[in-house]
């Protein structure tokens, strides 16, 4: 959607007032030039009258310029906020698979740099409108002085516009290319922080990443941005050259063919000199229009690439009778192995009040299966049944609300968002004590005092959040991997049985074989296939001291 159409649709009245005041300011500025020209040859008696007019127009220019600048500033910030929230909601409504496919770098770039570009456009809008009005007013006064001069000016503007368009189109191409490269740069910048440990521990890796990867992309962006702005500068220089050519033709050629009085010639000179600044300002501001157009295109593109899920409104679910996976499959590309991995077909069923362990080697598809089970991935084949009814696209969001999950790569919010339970803080404080986090974290009005904790402590805090969510189905993906032996015992022997006793279904992805017998049943995956199922008690390959440890912890 063109930017101007977006503005007209959302802020018709404000935009109209801003444009009108800008035009009035520009025309008033041109009127000041006409008054100056008249004052140069006016009598003493007429100077007083012209002085009052000059004062009135000066005040009008001041007021209208201030008003138009304020209105366009407000429009810019309003457009930025509206587009930002629209994009945020689009991201929030998109499917997890599309979000995973798109990645965060391009979206972050759109939400920051591109939206700032749109604000810059709005900041330049008053000058664009005023300078355009000044030029139009000056051309009108030229026409009043001589229609031949106006005709030559129109021809000159056409020639200048043609040259500017050719350079501008090429400059816009380089700007678009540089914006695409900046998406990669954002990803690299994040890696600079996220991979800080690995970079510090390997000097050659750090040097290669900074000198080769980052420096190469930074240089590529610099080159393309420079080319784009050099072409804009060339276009502006071309405009200035055409303008001076116009002045030369009028003063030194046209006046020989059409003799004019000294007063008219002085009018030409004053108007020409006054028009130079608005024309150069107009040409220099035009890149902001191209940049804003590129930004809008990128915002529209990310909206197209992230179509919203088809969802139905529903209250928070409280229970289920059965969840069944029938011949479900999912395929995805593994970059490291350079192959397509296929999960399934898988047939599984779950019922309330059971504790299930999902086991298997690394890369066997356990986390992928968990994501499909909880509704983050849609099955490419087969179907998922909730209480005997197939879960289609419109009902998938409702289905997801049955689950509370701590993935291995979880994210921890610092606020208990979306929870309005009575006594929430007191429940959270009790859990903080049980999880030995009360000395590290405080909670007030649903807000944690900090999330800057060790990975094991963060996982315990994430576990606290899932407890407060009180969903019927819990999934824990390698939760105990970062816990010390004491908390592993607490997790497997106390917390999980407590959830089961409350009637919750619990699926635990784990490698801790010493605790396998504690499961009601287990599911073993191998390279995307369910190769074994059975009772947890059938898995006796545990450490000899497992039971002894249990008695110590359970006390």
C-alpha positions in Angstrom: 0.0 0.0 0.0 1.5 3.4 -1.0 2.4 5.4 2.1 0.2 8.4 1.1 -2.9 6.1 0.8 -2.1 4.7 4.2 -2.1 8.2 5.6 -5.2 9.3 3.9 -7.1 6.3 5.2 -6.0 6.7 8.8 -5.6 10.4 9.3 -7.6 12.3 6.7 -8.4 15.4 8.7 -5.0 15.8 10.3 -3.2 15.1 7.0 -5.4 17.6 5.2 -4.7 20.4 7.7 -1.0 19.6 7.7 -0.8 19.8 3.9 -2.9 22.9 3.7 -0.8 24.7 6.3 2.4 23.6 4.5 1.2 24.9 1.2 0.1 28.2 2.8 3.5 28.6 4.4 5.2 27.9 1.1 3.0 30.3 -0.9 3.4 32.9 1.8 7.2 32.6 1.5 6.9 33.1 -2.2 4.6 36.1 -1.5 7.4 37.6 0.6 9.7 37.4 -2.4 7.2 39.2 -4.5 6.8 41.9 -1.8 10.6 42.3 -1.7 10.7 42.7 -5.5 7.9 45.3 -5.3 9.7 47.2 -2.5 12.9 47.5 -4.5 11.2 50.0 -6.9 8.4 51.4 -4.6 7.9 54.9 -3.5 8.2 56.0 0.2 4.5 56.2 0.6 3.9 52.7 -0.7 6.7 51.2 1.4 4.6 51.5 4.6 1.8 49.5 3.0 4.2 46.9 1.7 5.8 46.7 5.1 2.6 45.8 6.9 1.9 43.2 4.3 5.4 41.8 4.8 4.9 41.7 8.5 1.6 39.9 8.2 3.0 37.3 5.7 6.0 36.7 8.0 3.8 35.9 10.9 1.6 33.7 8.7 4.7 31.8 7.5 5.9 31.4 11.1 2.5 30.1 12.4 1.8 27.8 9.5 5.3 26.3 9.4 5.2 25.5 13.1 1.7 24.1 12.9 2.5 21.9 9.8 5.7 20.6 11.4 3.9 19.7 14.6 1.1 17.9 12.7 3.5 15.9 10.5 5.5 15.0 13.6 2.4 13.6 15.2 1.4 11.8 12.0 4.9 10.3 11.8 4.9 8.9 15.4 1.3 7.8 15.0 2.0 6.0 11.8 5.1 4.4 13.4 3.1 3.2 16.4 0.2 1.9 14.3 2.5 0.1 11.8 4.6 -1.3 14.7 1.5 -2.7 16.5 0.0 -4.0 13.3 3.2 -5.9 12.6 3.5 -7.1 16.2 -0.1 -8.4 16.1 0.7 -10.0 12.7 3.7 -11.8 14.2 1.6 -12.8 17.3 -1.2 -14.2 15.1 1.2 -16.1 12.7 1.8 -19.8 13.0 4.8 -21.0 14.9 6.1 -22.8 11.8 6.0 -19.6 9.8 7.7 -17.7 12.6 10.4 -20.4 12.8 10.9 -20.3 9.1 11.2 -16.5 8.8 13.5 -16.1 11.8 13.6 -13.0 13.9 16.3 -10.9 12.1 14.1 -9.5 9.4 11.2 -8.8 11.7 13.5 -7.0 14.2 14.9 -4.9 11.4 11.4 -3.9 10.2 10.2 -3.1 13.8 13.2 -0.8 14.3 15.1 0.6 11.3 12.3 0.5 8.7 9.8 2.2 11.0 12.3 4.9 11.9 12.7 5.5 8.2 9.0 6.2 7.9 9.3 8.7 10.8 12.1 10.5 8.9 9.9 10.7 5.9 7.2 12.4 8.0 9.8 14.8 9.5 10.7 15.9 6.0 7.1 16.2 4.8 6.6 19.8 5.9 9.7 20.9 4.0 8.7 18.9 1.0 5.2 20.5 1.0 6.5 24.0 1.8 9.3 23.9 -0.7 7.0 22.6 -3.3 4.6 25.4 -2.6 7.4 28.0 -2.7 8.5 26.7 -6.1 4.9 26.7 -7.3 4.4 30.2 -6.0 7.6 31.5 -7.6 6.7 29.9 -10.9 3.3 31.5 -10.7 5.0 34.9 -10.1 7.3 34.3 -13.1 4.2 33.6 -15.2 2.7 36.8 -14.0 5.9 38.7 -15.1 6.3 36.8 -18.4 4.5 33.7 -19.8 7.5 33.0 -22.0 9.7 32.6 -18.9 7.1 30.3 -17.3 7.0 28.1 -20.4 10.8 27.8 -20.4 10.7 26.9 -16.7 8.2 24.1 -17.3 10.3 22.6 -20.1 13.4 22.9 -17.8 11.6 21.1 -14.9 10.5 18.3 -17.3 14.1 17.7 -18.5 15.4 17.9 -14.9 12.8 15.5 -13.6 13.6 13.0 -16.4 17.3 12.9 -15.5 16.5 12.7 -11.8 14.1 9.8 -12.3 16.7 7.7 -14.0 19.3 8.3 -11.3 16.7 7.9 -8.5 15.5 4.5 -9.8 19.0 3.1 -9.7 19.6 4.6 -6.3 16.4 2.9 -5.0 17.7 -0.4 -6.2 20.9 -0.1 -4.1 18.9 1.0 -1.1 16.6 -2.1 -1.3 19.7 -4.4 -1.7 21.4 -2.8 1.3 18.2 -3.2 3.5 18.2 -6.9 2.6 21.8 -7.2 3.6 21.1 -5.5 6.9 18.8 -8.3 7.9 21.8 -10.6 7.8 23.7 -8.0 9.8 21.1 -8.0 12.5 21.4 -11.8 12.8 25.2 -11.5 13.0 25.0 -8.8 15.6 22.9 -11.1 17.8 25.4 -13.8 17.3 28.1 -11.5 18.5 26.4 -11.4 21.9 24.7 -14.9 22.0 28.0 -16.5 21.0 30.2 -14.4 23.2 31.4 -17.4 25.3 32.4 -19.4 22.2 34.1 -16.4 20.6 36.1 -15.7 23.8 37.2 -19.3 24.1 38.4 -19.5 20.5 40.5 -16.6 19.2 40.6 -17.7 15.6 36.8 -18.2 15.5 36.4 -14.7 16.9 38.8 -13.1 14.4 37.2 -15.1 11.5 33.7 -14.0 12.6 34.5 -10.4 13.0 37.0 -9.9 10.1 35.4 -12.2 7.6 31.7 -12.5 8.3 30.8 -9.2 10.0 33.3 -7.0 8.2 32.3 -8.4 4.8 28.6 -7.7 5.4 29.3 -4.3 6.9 31.4 -3.4 3.9 28.7 -4.7 1.5 26.1 -2.5 3.2 28.5 0.5 3.1 29.2 0.1 -0.6 25.5 -0.3 -1.6 24.3 2.5 0.7 27.1 4.8 -0.7 26.2 4.0 -4.2 22.6 4.8 -3.5 23.2 8.1 -1.9 25.9 9.1 -4.4 23.3 8.6 -7.1 20.9 10.7 -5.2 23.6 13.4 -4.9 24.2 13.1 -8.7 20.5 13.5 -9.3 20.5 16.6 -7.1 23.5 18.0 -8.9 21.8 17.4 -12.2 18.8 19.4 -10.9 21.1 22.2 -9.9 22.9 22.2 -13.2 19.6 22.4 -15.1 18.4 25.2 -12.9 21.6 27.2 -13.5 21.2 26.5 -17.2 17.7 27.8 -17.0 18.9 31.0 -15.3 21.6 31.5 -18.0 19.2 30.9 -20.8 16.7 33.4 -19.4 19.1 36.2 -18.4 21.5 35.9 -21.4 19.4 34.6 -24.3 15.7 34.9 -23.7 15.9 38.6 -22.7 17.6 39.4 -26.0 14.6 37.9 -27.9 12.0 39.4 -25.5 13.4 42.7 -24.1 12.1 43.4 -20.6 12.4 46.3 -18.2 15.0 46.5 -15.4 12.3 46.0 -12.8 11.2 42.8 -14.4 14.8 41.6 -14.8 15.4 42.3 -11.0 12.3 40.3 -10.3 13.8 37.4 -12.3 17.0 37.6 -10.4 15.4 37.7 -7.0 13.1 34.8 -7.7 15.8 32.7 -9.3 18.1 33.2 -6.3 15.2 32.5 -3.8 14.2 29.3 -5.7 17.6 27.8 -5.5 17.3 26.7 -1.9 13.8 25.2 -2.1 14.8 23.3 -5.2 18.0 21.9 -3.7 16.1 21.1 -0.5 13.4 19.4 -2.4 15.8 17.2 -4.3 17.9 16.4 -1.2 14.7 15.3 0.6 13.5 13.0 -2.1 15.7 10.1 -0.9 13.5 9.9 2.2 10.5 9.2 0.0 12.4 6.3 -1.6 13.6 5.0 1.7 10.0 5.2 3.1 8.7 3.4 0.1 11.3 0.6 0.6 10.3 0.4 4.3 6.6 0.1 3.5 7.4 -2.6 0.9 9.3 -4.6 3.6 6.6 -4.2 6.1 4.0 -5.4 3.6 6.3 -8.3 2.6 6.7 -9.5 6.2 2.9 -9.3 6.6 2.4 -11.4 3.5 5.0 -14.0 4.7 3.3 -14.3 8.1 -0.4 -15.0 7.4 -2.5 -15.2 10.5 -3.8 -18.5 11.8 -7.4 -19.2 11.5 -8.5 -19.3 15.1 -11.8 -19.4 17.1 -12.5 -17.5 20.3 -12.7 -19.8 23.3 -12.4 -19.8 27.1 -9.5 -21.4 28.8 -9.9 -25.2 28.6 -9.9 -27.1 31.9 -9.8 -30.8 31.0 -9.7 -33.5 28.3 -10.6 -37.1 28.1 -8.2 -38.2 25.5 -5.6 -37.0 23.0 -4.8 -39.3 20.1 -2.2 -39.0 17.3 -3.1 -41.1 14.3 -0.4 -41.6 11.6 1.0 -38.1 12.1 4.1 -37.1 10.1 6.3 -34.1 9.9 9.2 -33.4 7.6 11.9 -30.7 7.9 15.4 -30.0 6.6 18.4 -30.6 8.8 21.1 -28.2 7.7 23.9 -29.9 9.6 23.2 -33.3 8.1 22.1 -31.8 4.7 19.1 -34.0 4.6 15.3 -34.0 5.1 14.3 -35.6 8.4 10.9 -37.4 8.6 9.1 -37.9 11.9 6.5 -40.6 11.8 4.0 -41.9 11.0 3.4 -41.9 14.7 0.4 -43.5 16.5 0.1 -42.5 20.2 -2.6 -41.8 22.8 -2.6 -39.9 26.1 -5.2 -39.9 28.9 -5.4 -37.8 32.1 -3.4 -38.8 35.2 -0.5 -40.6 33.6 3.2 -40.0 33.6 4.9 -40.8 30.3 8.6 -40.7 29.5 9.7 -39.9 25.9 13.2 -41.4 25.4 15.7 -41.9 22.6 19.0 -40.7 21.3 19.9 -37.1 20.3 18.3 -36.2 17.0 15.7 -38.9 17.2 12.9 -36.4 16.9 11.7 -36.1 20.5 11.4 -32.3 20.6 9.8 -32.3 17.1 7.2 -34.8 18.3 6.5 -32.7 21.4 6.0 -29.6 19.3 3.6 -31.4 17.1 1.8 -32.9 20.1 1.2 -29.5 21.7 0.0 -28.0 18.4 3.0 -25.8 17.5 3.5 -27.9 14.3 0.6 -28.9 12.2 0.9 -32.6 11.1 1.7 -32.9 7.4 0.0 -36.3 7.4 -2.4 -38.0 9.7 -4.4 -36.2 12.3 -4.7 -35.3 16.0 -7.9 -36.1 17.9 -9.0 -34.2 21.0 -11.7 -36.1 22.8 -12.3 -38.1 19.6 -12.7 -35.1 17.4 -10.1 -34.1 14.8 -8.2 -30.8 15.5 -8.4 -28.7 12.4 -6.6 -25.3 11.8 -9.4 -23.2 13.3 -9.3 -25.3 16.5 -5.6 -25.7 16.9 -5.2 -22.6 19.0 -7.9 -23.9 21.4 -6.1 -27.2 21.4 -2.8 -25.6 22.4 -4.3 -24.1 25.5 -4.5 -27.6 27.0 -0.7 -27.6 27.4 1.9 -26.1 29.7 5.4 -26.6 28.4 9.0 -26.0 29.3 11.1 -26.6 26.2 14.9 -27.1 26.4 15.3 -23.7 24.6 12.6 -22.0 26.6 12.1 -18.3 27.0 11.3 -16.8 30.5 9.2 -13.7 30.7 9.7 -11.5 33.8 6.0 -11.1 34.4 3.2 -13.6 34.9 1.4 -12.4 31.9 -2.2 -13.6 31.2 -2.7 -14.9 34.8 -5.3 -13.2 37.0 -5.6 -15.8 39.7 -6.6 -14.6 43.2 -3.7 -14.9 45.5 -1.2 -15.3 42.6 1.7 -13.7 44.4 1.3 -15.8 47.5 1.1 -19.0 45.5 4.2 -17.9 43.6 6.1 -17.1 46.8 5.3 -20.6 48.2 6.6 -22.2 45.0 9.7 -20.0 45.1 10.5 -21.4 48.6 9.9 -25.0 47.5 12.2 -24.5 44.5 14.9 -22.8 46.7 14.6 -19.5 44.7 13.2 -17.2 47.4 16.6 -15.9 48.2 17.2 -15.0 44.6 13.8 -13.9 43.3 11.0 -11.8 44.7 7.5 -11.4 43.2 5.1 -8.5 43.5 2.0 -7.9 41.5 2.9 -10.8 39.2 6.4 -9.4 38.4 9.6 -11.2 39.2 12.4 -9.0 40.6 14.9 -10.7 38.3 15.4 -13.4 35.7 19.2 -13.0 35.7 19.8 -16.5 37.1 21.8 -19.6 36.2 20.3 -21.8 33.6 19.2 -24.4 36.2 17.5 -21.6 38.3 15.8 -20.2 35.3 14.4 -23.6 34.5 13.1 -23.8 38.0 11.4 -20.4 37.6 9.9 -21.6 34.3 8.6 -24.7 36.1 7.0 -22.3 38.7 5.2 -20.5 35.8 3.8 -23.8 34.4 2.5 -24.8 37.9 0.6 -21.5 38.1 -0.8 -22.0 34.6 -2.5 -25.2 35.9 -3.1 -26.8 32.5 -4.3 -30.4 32.1 -1.2 -31.6 30.1 2.4 -30.8 31.0 5.4 -31.3 28.8 9.0 -31.1 30.1 11.8 -31.2 27.5 15.1 -32.2 29.2 14.1 -30.0 32.2 16.4 -31.8 34.6 19.5 -31.6 32.4 20.7 -28.4 34.1 19.8 -29.4 37.6 22.0 -30.6 40.4 21.4 -34.2 41.8 19.3 -33.0 44.6 16.8 -31.1 42.4 16.8 -34.0 39.9 15.5 -36.2 42.7 12.9 -33.6 43.7 11.7 -33.3 40.1 11.4 -37.0 39.3 10.3 -38.3 42.7 8.2 -35.5 44.1 7.1 -32.9 41.6 6.1 -35.2 38.7 4.1 -37.6 40.9 2.4 -34.6 42.5 1.2 -33.5 39.0 0.0 -37.0 38.2 -1.9 -37.2 41.5 -3.7 -34.0 40.5 -5.0 -35.7 37.4 -2.5 -34.1 35.1 -1.0 -35.8 32.1 2.8 -35.4 32.1 5.2 -36.1 29.2 8.8 -35.9 30.1 11.6 -35.9 27.5 14.6 -37.3 29.3 18.0 -39.1 29.2 18.1 -39.8 32.9 17.8 -43.6 32.7 18.0 -44.1 36.4 14.5 -42.6 36.7 12.9 -44.5 33.8 11.1 -47.0 36.0 9.2 -44.2 37.7 7.1 -43.6 34.6 3.7 -45.2 34.1 4.8 -45.9 30.5 7.6 -45.0 28.1 7.8 -44.2 24.4 11.1 -44.7 22.6 12.0 -42.9 19.4 14.7 -43.8 17.0 15.3 -41.6 13.9 11.7 -40.3 13.8 10.0 -43.7 14.5 8.4 -45.1 17.6 10.4 -48.3 18.0 9.4 -49.3 21.5 6.6 -48.7 24.1 5.9 -50.2 27.4 5.5 -49.8 31.2 8.2 -47.8 33.0 8.6 -50.7 35.4 9.9 -52.8 32.6 13.0 -50.5 32.3 15.2 -51.8 35.0 18.5 -50.5 33.6 19.1 -48.1 36.4 21.9 -47.4 38.8 22.0 -49.8 41.8 21.7 -47.0 44.3 18.6 -45.4 42.8 16.2 -46.6 45.4 18.6 -45.7 48.2 18.8 -42.2 46.9 15.0 -42.0 46.7 14.7 -42.8 50.4 17.2 -40.1 51.4 15.4 -37.3 49.4 11.9 -38.3 50.1 12.8 -38.5 53.7 
